[in-house]
Amino acid sequence: MECMSTDIPSPTDIPAQIGTELHELAPDAQRRVLEFVRSLKPLGSGMSIDALKKHIGSISSDEGRAMRDAIEAGCEQVNMDEW
């Protein structure tokens, strides 16, 4: 395995270096990199409905209930001595 350089690239060099590294990856790894890069982008009012729709159904009803129960059990309590 080739060692990566420890030099800190300038901000303008980073996209070029990423591109160079990306071209050496297999297509499946390239897709994973793309998904990772997209995950780094902040969600906000600019996110399209289509981008949100791909997540519909990714959490089961049971998982949703378990999350709700955990939030209610752990987050909706006030400890007056905590502060």
Buried (B, 14 or more C-beta within 10 A) or exposed (E): EEEEEEEEEEEEEEEEEEEEEEEEEEEEEEEEBEEEEEEEEEEEEEEEEEEEEEEEEEEEEEEEEEEEEEEEEEEEEEEEEEE
